[in-house]
Amino acid sequence: MQSTLPLSARTPALQVLRLIMKTVLLNQADLQPVTPPAAPRVGAQRVLPPYLAEMGYEIKYHLARVEPWLRNGWKIVARRPEFYPPGSVVEAPQFLAACDAIMDQHAVFGAGAGIFAANDDNHPARLEVTPGMDAESIEVSLKLNGLQKLTREAVAEIRLRQQFLYWLDYEGRPLTDYDRNLFAFSETCVAEVDLRRAEGLRPSYLPAAFESPPEPTAPHVGVQIRAVKQLSVGRNSDPAWMAAAAAEIGAQLGLPVLVYGHPDGCVIPEGLNASWRPAQGGQGHLARELGYLKSCRLMLGPDSGWTDLMAWLGIPVLLEKLEYSTAFEDLRGSFQPRIALVDHAAPLGPQVDALMASAFCLPTSDPAKAAQAKAMFPWGY
């Protein structure tokens, strides 16, 4: 069996190069140690920095892993505080705004399981990792063509961590692995998935707004029509088909249709009942949607983190499409979801009946497809 170095090996290799770059920048700056303040600027001690990546990964990987910290007296800054136990979130809008400004300036965004720097089309980077070994020594050659992206990542990491220290640090606060990981880059989303494609862990709780809806509603069929500007057309929903299919499902089940989502990333068809309230400008939107979902009997949904949220809440999902066949395999064990991929060539009715009758289902049936071949395990990263 022959193997080249996998994508997962590129992540630590690039981290070595990034560390070298950051060391050069540090030596050039000739910084002196600074004594932390007596109290953090956010007004609370033992506060963890925010998870900056995508919602689906936050649900599958992050919430259950940060839960022990929160049980032991730590709090957290969060973009989606509604996902965390009551009383565990510290509001820090200025800190989040500062992080957003840094990420915007350096073309960095939350993607996959971490933060990601967009490629520079004018100066594409190419990493070559060449291992060699003889009886006496081992030699590894790292060659990177195109430093612009790596430089942006290094500077963005430095600035994000400086903001972390400015807002959350105080005399006596330890630096944790959690702090380091939250502000570390993966080389690509593919490499990060390769490293972390493991079983997702379900939180031991459900969102408070789901358990006790702030604004209850009647049983219904839900639909979310994806329209993210940064994605290719093929990744977004077909609005006409989604609206027609939702109406057909609602008629079959004898339930009204409720459209979920917000205009920044979804289509909100006119004339249909929707969770979005234009007059409120997004205020309380996620909490209201979580409350509505308590009464959702089936979701016609996109291939996105929205479906991961449905898995957490126990709502069956009929997927419009599926870009990656194993996208939801990591939900299999702990979440036991009900997710089915629509067959556009077959009638909807039987598909809806089968989904509603199932106790567990996934669009794919082979767990081995979710990860690296086990024969590679003794040699893998």
Sine and cosine of phi, psi and omega as CSV:
sin_phi,cos_phi,sin_psi,cos_psi,sin_omega,cos_omega
0.00,0.00,0.83,-0.55,0.01,-1.00
-0.96,-0.27,0.58,-0.82,-0.03,-1.00
-0.58,-0.82,0.68,-0.73,0.22,-0.98
-1.00,0.04,0.19,-0.98,0.04,-1.00
-0.91,0.42,0.78,-0.63,-0.04,-1.00
-0.95,0.30,0.22,-0.98,0.04,-1.00
-0.85,0.53,-0.55,0.83,-0.02,-1.00
-0.88,0.47,-0.47,0.88,0.02,-1.00
-0.96,0.27,-0.37,0.93,0.00,-1.00
-0.95,0.32,-0.49,0.87,-0.03,-1.00
-0.89,0.45,-0.81,0.59,0.06,-1.00
-0.90,0.43,-0.52,0.86,0.03,-1.00
-0.90,0.44,-0.72,0.70,0.04,-1.00
-0.92,0.40,-0.54,0.84,0.02,-1.00
-0.90,0.44,-0.57,0.82,0.08,-1.00
-0.89,0.45,-0.72,0.69,0.02,-1.00
-0.90,0.44,-0.63,0.78,0.00,-1.00
-0.91,0.40,-0.62,0.79,0.02,-1.00
-0.91,0.42,-0.64,0.77,0.07,-1.00
-0.87,0.49,-0.71,0.71,0.02,-1.00
-0.87,0.49,-0.69,0.72,-0.01,-1.00
-0.92,0.39,-0.56,0.83,0.05,-1.00
-0.92,0.40,-0.65,0.76,0.07,-1.00
-0.87,0.49,-0.71,0.71,0.00,-1.00
-0.90,0.43,-0.61,0.79,0.03,-1.00
-0.90,0.44,-0.72,0.70,-0.02,-1.00
-0.90,0.43,-0.57,0.82,0.05,-1.00
-0.92,0.38,-0.61,0.79,-0.01,-1.00
-0.96,0.27,-0.44,0.90,0.01,-1.00
0.80,0.60,0.80,0.60,-0.06,-1.00
-0.96,0.28,0.46,-0.89,0.08,-1.00
-0.94,-0.34,0.55,-0.83,0.02,-1.00
-0.83,0.55,0.61,-0.79,0.00,-1.00
-0.88,-0.48,0.73,-0.69,0.04,-1.00
-0.96,0.27,0.81,-0.59,0.01,-1.00
-0.89,0.45,0.41,-0.91,0.04,-1.00
-0.94,0.35,0.27,-0.96,-0.01,-1.00
-0.94,0.35,-0.50,0.87,-0.02,-1.00
-0.66,-0.75,0.55,-0.84,-0.01,-1.00
-0.95,0.31,0.49,-0.87,-0.03,-1.00
-0.94,0.34,-0.33,0.94,0.04,-1.00
-0.98,0.20,-0.12,0.99,0.10,-1.00
1.00,0.05,0.10,0.99,0.04,-1.00
-0.57,-0.82,0.59,-0.81,0.03,-1.00
-1.00,0.03,0.26,-0.96,0.05,-1.00
0.81,0.59,0.83,0.56,0.01,-1.00
-0.93,-0.36,0.76,-0.65,0.02,-1.00
-1.00,0.00,0.53,-0.85,0.02,-1.00
-0.95,0.32,0.25,-0.97,-0.10,-1.00
-0.97,0.23,0.49,-0.87,0.18,-0.98
-0.98,0.20,0.84,-0.54,-0.17,-0.99
-0.98,-0.20,-0.06,1.00,-0.14,-0.99
-1.00,-0.05,-0.31,-0.95,-0.17,-0.99
-0.97,0.26,0.41,-0.91,-0.07,-1.00
-0.88,0.48,-0.67,0.74,-0.03,-1.00
-0.87,0.50,-0.68,0.73,0.03,-1.00
-0.94,0.35,-0.54,0.84,0.07,-1.00
-0.87,0.50,-0.67,0.74,-0.02,-1.00
-0.96,0.29,-0.71,0.70,-0.10,-1.00
-0.97,0.26,-0.61,0.80,-0.18,-0.98
-0.90,-0.44,-0.54,0.84,-0.24,-0.97
-1.00,-0.03,-0.74,0.67,-0.18,-0.98
-0.85,0.52,-0.74,0.68,-0.03,-1.00
-0.94,0.35,-0.48,0.88,-0.02,-1.00
-0.99,0.17,-0.43,0.90,0.05,-1.00
-1.00,0.00,-0.25,0.97,-0.05,-1.00
-0.83,0.55,-0.69,0.73,0.03,-1.00
-0.87,0.49,-0.57,0.82,0.05,-1.00
-0.89,0.46,-0.71,0.71,-0.04,-1.00
-0.93,0.38,-0.53,0.85,0.05,-1.00
-0.94,0.34,-0.37,0.93,-0.03,-1.00
-0.98,-0.20,0.44,0.90,0.17,-0.99
1.00,-0.09,-0.08,1.00,0.06,-1.00
-0.99,0.16,0.41,-0.91,0.12,-0.99
-0.86,-0.52,0.08,-1.00,-0.10,-1.00
-0.58,-0.82,0.53,-0.85,0.23,-0.97
-1.00,0.04,0.69,-0.72,-0.12,-0.99
-0.60,-0.80,0.66,-0.75,0.13,-0.99
-0.95,0.30,-0.53,0.85,0.00,-1.00
-0.85,-0.53,0.97,0.25,-0.08,-1.00
-0.87,0.49,-0.36,0.93,-0.02,-1.00
-0.90,0.43,-0.30,0.95,0.00,-1.00
-0.99,0.11,-0.15,0.99,-0.14,-0.99
-0.95,-0.32,0.39,-0.92,-0.02,-1.00
-0.86,0.51,0.57,-0.82,0.02,-1.00
-0.81,0.58,0.70,-0.72,0.03,-1.00
1.00,0.08,-0.03,1.00,-0.06,-1.00
-0.99,-0.12,-0.14,0.99,-0.09,-1.00
-0.96,-0.29,0.72,-0.69,0.09,-1.00
-0.97,-0.24,0.80,-0.60,0.02,-1.00
-0.97,0.25,0.79,-0.61,0.01,-1.00
-0.56,-0.83,0.90,0.43,-0.08,-1.00
-0.87,0.48,-0.55,0.84,0.00,-1.00
-0.93,0.36,-0.61,0.79,0.05,-1.00
-0.90,0.43,-0.73,0.69,0.02,-1.00
-0.89,0.45,-0.64,0.77,0.03,-1.00
-0.90,0.43,-0.62,0.78,0.03,-1.00
-0.91,0.42,-0.66,0.75,0.05,-1.00
-0.89,0.46,-0.70,0.72,0.00,-1.00
-0.88,0.47,-0.65,0.76,0.00,-1.00
-0.90,0.45,-0.66,0.75,0.04,-1.00
-0.90,0.44,-0.72,0.70,-0.03,-1.00
-0.91,0.42,-0.64,0.77,0.04,-1.00
-0.90,0.44,-0.68,0.73,-0.06,-1.00
-0.90,0.44,-0.57,0.82,-0.06,-1.00
-0.97,-0.23,0.22,0.97,0.00,-1.00
0.83,0.56,0.77,0.64,0.00,-1.00
-0.89,-0.46,0.65,-0.76,0.02,-1.00
-0.54,-0.84,0.30,-0.96,0.06,-1.00
-0.97,0.24,0.84,-0.54,-0.03,-1.00
-0.52,-0.85,0.57,-0.82,-0.03,-1.00
0.84,0.54,-0.75,-0.66,-0.05,-1.00
-0.99,-0.12,0.07,1.00,-0.05,-1.00
-0.45,-0.89,-0.41,-0.91,0.06,-1.00
-0.99,-0.17,0.55,-0.84,-0.19,-0.98
-0.67,-0.74,0.71,-0.70,0.06,-1.00
-0.99,-0.16,0.80,-0.59,-0.01,-1.00
-0.90,0.43,0.52,-0.85,0.03,-1.00
-0.93,0.36,0.52,-0.85,0.11,-0.99
-1.00,-0.04,0.96,-0.29,-0.08,-1.00
-0.89,0.45,-0.48,0.88,-0.01,-1.00
-0.98,0.18,-0.40,0.92,-0.01,-1.00
-0.70,-0.71,0.94,0.35,-0.05,-1.00
-0.89,0.46,0.64,-0.77,0.00,-1.00
-1.00,-0.08,0.59,-0.81,0.07,-1.00
-0.66,-0.75,0.84,-0.54,-0.02,-1.00
-0.97,-0.24,0.77,-0.63,0.09,-1.00
-0.89,-0.46,0.83,-0.56,0.02,-1.00
-0.88,-0.48,0.91,-0.42,-0.08,-1.00
-0.86,-0.51,0.95,-0.32,0.03,-1.00
-1.00,0.00,0.50,-0.86,0.08,-1.00
-0.50,-0.86,0.53,-0.85,-0.04,-1.00
-0.47,-0.88,0.65,-0.76,0.17,-0.98
-0.78,-0.62,-0.23,-0.97,-0.09,-1.00
-0.93,0.38,-0.37,0.93,-0.12,-0.99
-0.94,-0.33,-0.40,0.92,-0.14,-0.99
-0.42,-0.91,0.24,-0.97,0.10,-0.99
-0.79,-0.62,0.64,-0.77,-0.05,-1.00
-0.71,-0.70,0.74,-0.68,0.04,-1.00
-0.83,-0.56,0.80,-0.59,0.02,-1.00
-0.96,-0.28,0.82,-0.57,0.07,-1.00
-0.93,-0.37,0.84,-0.54,0.01,-1.00
-0.77,-0.64,0.85,-0.53,-0.01,-1.00
-0.87,-0.49,0.87,-0.50,0.11,-0.99
-0.99,-0.14,0.84,-0.55,-0.01,-1.00
1.00,-0.09,1.00,-0.09,-0.06,-1.00
-1.00,-0.01,-0.13,0.99,-0.14,-0.99
-0.88,0.48,-0.73,0.69,-0.02,-1.00
-0.91,0.41,-0.69,0.72,0.01,-1.00
-0.89,0.46,-0.62,0.79,0.02,-1.00
-0.91,0.42,-0.69,0.73,0.04,-1.00
-0.87,0.50,-0.67,0.74,0.01,-1.00
-0.90,0.45,-0.70,0.71,-0.03,-1.00
-0.89,0.46,-0.72,0.70,-0.02,-1.00
-0.92,0.38,-0.64,0.77,0.02,-1.00
-0.90,0.44,-0.67,0.74,0.06,-1.00
-0.86,0.51,-0.72,0.69,-0.01,-1.00
-0.86,0.51,-0.74,0.68,-0.08,-1.00
-0.93,0.36,-0.62,0.78,0.05,-1.00
-0.90,0.44,-0.66,0.75,0.00,-1.00
-0.95,0.32,-0.51,0.86,0.10,-0.99
-0.90,0.44,-0.65,0.76,0.05,-1.00
-0.91,0.41,-0.62,0.78,0.08,-1.00
-0.85,0.53,-0.74,0.67,0.00,-1.00
-0.91,0.42,-0.62,0.78,-0.04,-1.00
-0.90,0.43,-0.65,0.76,-0.12,-0.99
-1.00,-0.09,-0.57,0.82,-0.17,-0.98
-0.94,-0.34,-0.30,0.95,-0.10,-0.99
-0.99,0.14,0.43,-0.90,0.10,-1.00
-0.33,-0.94,0.26,-0.97,-0.03,-1.00
-0.86,0.51,0.87,-0.49,0.03,-1.00
0.98,-0.21,-0.15,0.99,0.02,-1.00
-0.98,0.21,0.78,-0.62,0.03,-1.00
-0.98,0.22,0.45,-0.89,0.19,-0.98
-1.00,0.00,0.79,-0.61,-0.11,-0.99
-0.93,-0.36,0.25,-0.97,0.12,-0.99
-0.87,0.49,-0.55,0.83,0.04,-1.00
-0.85,0.53,-0.73,0.68,-0.01,-1.00
-0.86,0.52,-0.69,0.72,-0.05,-1.00
-0.92,0.39,-0.70,0.71,-0.08,-1.00
-0.92,0.40,-0.58,0.82,-0.06,-1.00
-0.91,0.42,-0.43,0.90,-0.04,-1.00
-0.93,-0.38,0.41,0.91,0.00,-1.00
-0.96,-0.28,0.60,-0.80,-0.01,-1.00
-1.00,0.02,0.58,-0.82,0.29,-0.96
-1.00,-0.09,0.40,-0.92,-0.01,-1.00
-0.92,0.39,-0.73,0.68,0.10,-1.00
-0.55,-0.83,0.26,-0.97,0.08,-1.00
-0.87,0.49,-0.54,0.84,-0.01,-1.00
-0.89,0.45,-0.71,0.71,0.00,-1.00
-0.91,0.43,-0.63,0.78,-0.01,-1.00
-0.91,0.41,-0.65,0.76,0.05,-1.00
-0.90,0.43,-0.63,0.77,0.03,-1.00
-0.87,0.49,-0.61,0.79,-0.01,-1.00
-0.96,0.27,-0.59,0.81,-0.17,-0.99
-0.93,-0.37,0.15,0.99,0.00,-1.00
-0.94,0.34,1.00,0.09,0.00,-1.00
-0.73,-0.68,-0.08,-1.00,0.03,-1.00
-0.93,0.37,0.76,-0.66,0.12,-0.99
-0.93,0.37,0.44,-0.90,0.01,-1.00
-0.91,-0.42,0.81,-0.59,-0.03,-1.00
-0.99,0.11,0.75,-0.67,0.08,-1.00
-0.87,0.49,0.42,-0.91,-0.03,-1.00
-0.99,0.15,-0.02,1.00,-0.06,-1.00
-0.76,-0.64,0.20,-0.98,0.16,-0.99
-0.91,-0.41,0.42,-0.91,-0.02,-1.00
-0.83,0.55,0.64,-0.77,-0.04,-1.00
-0.86,0.51,-0.62,0.79,-0.02,-1.00
-0.94,0.35,-0.38,0.92,0.09,-1.00
-0.98,0.20,-0.68,0.73,0.00,-1.00
-0.92,0.40,-0.66,0.75,0.00,-1.00
-0.78,-0.62,1.00,0.08,-0.09,-1.00
-0.84,0.54,0.78,-0.63,0.05,-1.00
-0.93,0.36,-0.38,0.93,0.01,-1.00
-0.55,-0.83,1.00,0.07,-0.06,-1.00
-0.88,0.47,0.40,-0.92,0.05,-1.00
-0.60,-0.80,0.17,-0.98,-0.07,-1.00
-0.98,0.21,0.33,-0.95,0.09,-1.00
-0.82,0.57,0.59,-0.81,-0.11,-0.99
-0.33,-0.94,0.17,-0.99,0.20,-0.98
-0.99,-0.16,0.76,-0.65,0.01,-1.00
-0.99,-0.16,0.43,-0.90,0.09,-1.00
-0.54,-0.84,0.67,-0.74,0.14,-0.99
-0.81,-0.59,0.79,-0.61,-0.07,-1.00
-0.95,-0.31,0.97,-0.25,-0.14,-0.99
-0.96,0.29,0.71,-0.71,0.03,-1.00
-0.46,-0.89,0.93,0.37,-0.02,-1.00
-1.00,0.03,0.84,-0.54,-0.11,-0.99
-0.89,0.46,-0.53,0.85,-0.06,-1.00
-0.98,0.22,-0.18,0.98,-0.06,-1.00
-0.99,-0.12,0.42,-0.91,0.09,-1.00
-0.92,0.40,0.36,-0.93,-0.04,-1.00
-0.84,0.55,-0.62,0.78,-0.04,-1.00
-0.89,0.45,-0.41,0.91,0.00,-1.00
-0.99,0.10,-0.30,0.95,-0.02,-1.00
-1.00,0.01,0.18,-0.98,-0.08,-1.00
-0.99,0.17,0.33,-0.94,0.19,-0.98
-1.00,-0.05,0.98,-0.19,-0.14,-0.99
-0.85,0.53,-0.68,0.74,-0.04,-1.00
-0.90,0.43,-0.71,0.70,0.00,-1.00
-0.90,0.43,-0.69,0.72,-0.03,-1.00
-0.88,0.48,-0.70,0.71,-0.01,-1.00
-0.90,0.44,-0.69,0.73,-0.01,-1.00
-0.92,0.39,-0.66,0.75,-0.01,-1.00
-0.92,0.40,-0.65,0.76,0.02,-1.00
-0.89,0.46,-0.66,0.75,0.03,-1.00
-0.90,0.44,-0.64,0.76,0.02,-1.00
-0.91,0.42,-0.68,0.73,0.01,-1.00
-0.91,0.41,-0.67,0.74,0.03,-1.00
-0.87,0.50,-0.66,0.75,0.02,-1.00
-0.91,0.42,-0.64,0.77,0.00,-1.00
-0.89,0.45,-0.67,0.74,-0.06,-1.00
-1.00,0.01,-0.10,1.00,-0.02,-1.00
0.93,0.36,0.58,0.81,-0.06,-1.00
-0.79,-0.62,0.50,-0.86,0.10,-0.99
-0.95,0.32,0.27,-0.96,0.00,-1.00
-0.96,-0.29,0.70,-0.71,0.07,-1.00
-0.84,-0.54,0.81,-0.59,-0.01,-1.00
-1.00,0.00,0.81,-0.59,0.02,-1.00
-0.97,-0.23,0.36,-0.93,0.08,-1.00
0.88,-0.48,0.05,-1.00,0.02,-1.00
-0.76,-0.65,0.42,-0.91,-0.12,-0.99
-0.88,0.47,-0.35,0.94,-0.01,-1.00
-0.93,0.36,-0.36,0.93,-0.04,-1.00
-0.61,-0.80,0.13,0.99,-0.07,-1.00
-0.60,-0.80,0.35,-0.94,0.15,-0.99
-1.00,-0.03,0.77,-0.64,0.06,-1.00
-0.91,-0.40,1.00,-0.07,-0.08,-1.00
-0.88,0.47,0.64,-0.77,0.06,-1.00
-0.94,0.35,0.58,-0.81,0.05,-1.00
1.00,0.01,-0.16,0.99,0.02,-1.00
-0.97,-0.26,0.54,-0.84,0.06,-1.00
-0.91,0.41,0.76,-0.65,-0.10,-1.00
-0.70,-0.72,0.41,-0.91,0.05,-1.00
-0.97,0.23,-0.38,0.92,-0.06,-1.00
-0.96,0.27,0.72,-0.70,0.04,-1.00
-0.89,-0.46,0.99,-0.15,-0.07,-1.00
-0.83,0.56,-0.61,0.79,-0.06,-1.00
-0.91,0.40,-0.42,0.91,-0.04,-1.00
-1.00,-0.04,-0.16,0.99,0.10,-0.99
0.85,0.53,0.55,0.83,0.04,-1.00
1.00,-0.06,-0.16,0.99,-0.03,-1.00
-0.91,0.41,0.83,-0.56,0.02,-1.00
0.95,0.32,0.23,0.97,-0.13,-0.99
-0.90,0.43,-0.76,0.64,-0.06,-1.00
-0.91,0.42,-0.66,0.75,0.02,-1.00
-0.89,0.46,-0.65,0.76,0.01,-1.00
-0.90,0.43,-0.68,0.73,0.02,-1.00
-0.90,0.44,-0.67,0.74,0.03,-1.00
-0.86,0.51,-0.62,0.78,0.05,-1.00
-0.92,0.40,-0.67,0.74,0.04,-1.00
-0.88,0.47,-0.62,0.79,-0.06,-1.00
-0.89,0.46,-0.35,0.94,0.07,-1.00
-0.85,0.52,-0.47,0.88,-0.04,-1.00
-0.96,-0.27,0.13,0.99,-0.02,-1.00
-0.99,0.14,0.82,-0.57,-0.04,-1.00
-1.00,-0.04,-0.44,0.90,0.05,-1.00
-0.37,-0.93,0.62,-0.79,0.01,-1.00
-0.90,-0.43,0.82,-0.58,0.21,-0.98
-1.00,-0.01,0.95,-0.31,-0.23,-0.97
-0.77,-0.63,0.21,-0.98,0.05,-1.00
-1.00,0.03,0.18,-0.98,0.06,-1.00
-0.99,0.15,0.99,0.13,-0.11,-0.99
-0.38,-0.92,-0.06,-1.00,0.05,-1.00
-0.88,0.47,-0.32,0.95,0.08,-1.00
-0.86,0.52,-0.62,0.79,0.02,-1.00
-0.94,0.35,-0.57,0.82,0.11,-0.99
-0.88,0.48,-0.63,0.77,0.04,-1.00
-0.89,0.46,-0.67,0.74,0.04,-1.00
-0.88,0.48,-0.61,0.79,0.03,-1.00
-0.89,0.46,-0.66,0.75,0.03,-1.00
-0.89,0.46,-0.66,0.76,-0.08,-1.00
-1.00,0.09,-0.15,0.99,0.03,-1.00
0.99,0.16,0.48,0.88,-0.03,-1.00
-0.98,-0.22,0.78,-0.62,0.03,-1.00
-0.92,0.39,0.60,-0.80,-0.05,-1.00
-0.81,-0.59,0.75,-0.66,0.19,-0.98
-0.97,-0.24,0.93,-0.37,-0.08,-1.00
-0.98,0.17,0.72,-0.69,0.07,-1.00
-0.92,0.38,-0.65,0.76,-0.01,-1.00
-0.40,-0.92,0.16,-0.99,-0.02,-1.00
-0.57,-0.82,0.94,-0.33,-0.04,-1.00
-0.95,0.32,-0.71,0.70,-0.02,-1.00
-0.89,-0.46,0.83,-0.55,-0.18,-0.98
-0.88,0.48,-0.48,0.88,-0.04,-1.00
-0.96,-0.28,0.39,0.92,-0.10,-1.00
-0.85,0.53,-0.48,0.87,-0.08,-1.00
-0.90,-0.45,0.22,0.97,0.00,-1.00
-0.88,0.47,-0.55,0.84,-0.05,-1.00
-0.95,0.32,-0.09,1.00,0.10,-0.99
-1.00,0.06,-0.17,0.99,-0.20,-0.98
-0.82,0.58,-0.81,0.59,-0.16,-0.99
-0.97,0.24,-0.86,0.50,-0.13,-0.99
-0.98,0.19,-0.57,0.82,-0.10,-0.99
-1.00,-0.01,-0.49,0.87,-0.03,-1.00
0.73,0.68,0.86,0.51,-0.13,-0.99
-0.98,0.20,0.14,-0.99,0.17,-0.98
-0.87,-0.50,1.00,-0.09,-0.04,-1.00
-0.77,-0.64,0.83,-0.56,0.03,-1.00
-0.79,-0.62,0.57,-0.82,0.03,-1.00
-1.00,-0.08,0.80,-0.60,-0.05,-1.00
-0.92,0.40,0.64,-0.77,0.14,-0.99
-0.99,-0.13,0.96,-0.27,-0.09,-1.00
-0.93,0.37,-0.28,0.96,-0.02,-1.00
-1.00,-0.02,-0.07,1.00,-0.05,-1.00
-0.89,-0.46,0.37,-0.93,0.05,-1.00
-0.86,0.50,0.56,-0.83,-0.02,-1.00
-0.96,0.29,-0.59,0.81,-0.13,-0.99
-0.79,0.61,-0.83,0.56,0.00,-1.00
-0.88,0.48,-0.54,0.84,0.02,-1.00
-0.92,0.40,-0.65,0.76,0.03,-1.00
-0.91,0.42,-0.70,0.71,0.00,-1.00
-0.87,0.49,-0.68,0.74,-0.02,-1.00
-0.91,0.42,-0.65,0.76,0.01,-1.00
-0.91,0.41,-0.70,0.71,-0.02,-1.00
-0.91,0.42,-0.51,0.86,-0.03,-1.00
-0.99,0.11,-0.24,0.97,-0.09,-1.00
-0.98,0.18,0.50,-0.87,0.12,-0.99
-1.00,-0.09,-0.37,0.93,0.01,-1.00
-0.26,-0.97,0.72,-0.70,0.12,-0.99
-0.32,-0.95,0.47,-0.89,0.04,-1.00
-0.71,-0.70,0.40,-0.92,0.02,-1.00
-0.90,0.43,-0.44,0.90,0.03,-1.00
-0.91,-0.42,0.35,-0.94,-0.10,-0.99
-0.84,-0.55,-0.02,1.00,-0.06,-1.00
-0.93,-0.38,0.98,-0.19,-0.02,-1.00
-0.87,0.50,-0.42,0.91,-0.03,-1.00
-0.90,0.43,-0.39,0.92,0.00,-1.00
-0.95,0.32,-0.24,0.97,-0.12,-0.99
-0.97,0.24,-0.31,0.95,-0.15,-0.99
-0.57,-0.82,-0.03,-1.00,0.03,-1.00
-0.89,0.45,0.54,-0.84,0.05,-1.00
-0.83,0.56,0.72,-0.69,-0.08,-1.00
-0.91,0.42,-0.37,0.93,0.07,-1.00
-0.89,0.45,-0.39,0.92,-0.01,-1.00
-1.00,0.04,-0.15,0.99,-0.13,-0.99
-0.82,0.58,-0.72,0.69,-0.03,-1.00
-0.88,0.48,-0.39,0.92,-0.07,-1.00
-0.97,-0.26,-0.22,0.98,-0.15,-0.99
-0.97,0.23,0.18,-0.98,0.01,-1.00
-0.94,0.35,0.00,0.00,0.00,0.00
